[in-house]
Amino acid sequence: MEKMPLSFANIGSKVIIDNIAGGEDFSKKMVEMGFNKGTEIRIISNNNGPIIVRLGESRIALGRGMAQKIMVQAC
């Protein structure tokens, strides 16, 4: 499967987290929010504003800069 930044994922698609780039603090924050390698997420919104994803039972909004650092693969 081809890797891409989360910000490139299409609305309605399911993706699996492959890697979180960025500094240690950013990676730690993402893991604390549940963004772990191998976790499946669904893209709810990916328009001009923040990207909204469903992670488990939660909906989480991420800024584009944050989403650029999260590498995913299509399911």
Secondary structure as UniProt FT lines:
FT   STRAND          3..5
FT   HELIX           6..8
FT   TURN            11..12
FT   STRAND          14..20
FT   HELIX           24..32
FT   TURN            33..34
FT   TURN            37..38
FT   STRAND          40..45
FT   STRAND          51..55
FT   TURN            56..57
FT   STRAND          58..62
FT   HELIX           64..68
FT   STRAND          70..74
//
